[in-house]
């Protein structure tokens, strides 16, 4: 017993071929469903919003004292270009927050006027952004 459906009258009909319009390729048919081009940059904006930044840590007075002692040590020993490991914060240019970095190297110069530490490879780090210095 065959069950009757609403589409029995059209299900076995031949496929219609237009006399007025050329056959559309599969590529062209798929292009009809592509994202709307006016939204160019929308995916980039979503990725940027989803990108995670960190908040800058506020260091306490005890840690500031430790940093001051380590900077004084570096200053006293600058002629030997002391080897250091520095943790520092870099603010994000596009959104609130930023990212922490660690760099290892030898200190070439302390510039108290500009408030920077320059390593022998030329990298300069703002003293205000440093959260930890280890003498290695």
N, C-alpha and C positions, 0 to 999 in steps of 0.2 A: 504494500500500500504506500504509494507515494504521497508525501505530504505537500499540499499546495501552499506556495508562498506568494507574497505580493509582487515578486519579480519574475515569476515564471514567464510572463508575456514578453519580457525583453532580454532575459538572460542569455539566450542563444542567438540573438540577432547579430548580423555581421557588423564589424567595426566601421563607423562612418568615416569616409574620406572626403574632405572638402574639395569642391571644384574651384573655390575662390582663393583659398589660402594654402601656401606651401606647407609641407610637413615640417614640424618643429623638431629640431634635434633634441636628444636627451640633455645635452649641455645647456641649451637655451631654455628648456623646460625647467631645469634645476635652478637656473639663474633667477627665475621668477621668485624663488623662495630665499634668495640671498638676503643678508641683512641690509637694511635701508642705508644707503651711502651717506645720507645727511648726518648720520650718527658717527662719522669718522672721528676717531679720538675718544669715543665713549669707552671702549675697552681699556684704553690707556688710563683714563680717569678712574675707572674702577680699580685697576691694578695699583694706581698711586694711592687711592684711599685705603686699600687693603694692606699696603706696605707698613710694616711695623717699625715704629721708632721707640726709643727709650727716653724716659725722663732723666734729666740731669740730676745727679745725686748732690745733695748739699752735704759738704764735709763739715764735721764738728770741729771745735776748737782744739781738741786733742790731736786730731789728724793734721790740722793746720800746723801745729807745733812740730809734729814729726816731719812734715814736708819742709818746713823752714830749716830744721836741723840737717836734713839730707841735702838741701840746696846749699846750705853753708858748707857742708862737707865737700860738695862738688866745687864750690867757689874756691875753697882752700886748696883743693887738689887739681885745679883746672889745667895746670901745666902737664899733668900726666894723662889728660883726656880720659877721665874715669868712665868705666863701662856701666851703663844703667839700663834698667827696664822701666818704662814709663807707661802708665795707664792714663788716658786722657779722653775727653769728650769733644765731639765735633757736632755742632748744631746742624740740623737738617735745613737745607735751603728752601724746601717747598712746604714743609709742615712743621707743626710743633714737635719738639723733642729733638732727638738726634741719635748718635751711635757712639759707643765706646770702642777705643782702639788701644792696642798695646804695641809699643815699638821698643826695640832693643838696639843699642848702639853706644858710641862713645861721644861724650860731650866735648864740643869744640869751643863753645862760647856761652856765657851767661850774659844776656843784655838786660840789665835792670831798668833801663830807660824804656825799652820796647816791651819789657816783661816777657821775654822769650828765652827758651833754651834751644841752642842750635847744635845739632849733631854733626859729626864729621862727614856724613853723607849729604849734608845741606838741608836736611829736614828741620823745620822750625816748629816748635810747640809753644803755644801760649801758656805761661805759668798759671793763668787763671783757669785753664781748662784741665789742669792736672789733678787727678784724684789720688795717685800713688806713684812713688818713685822707689825703686829698689836699686841699691848699689850692688852690682854683680862682679 
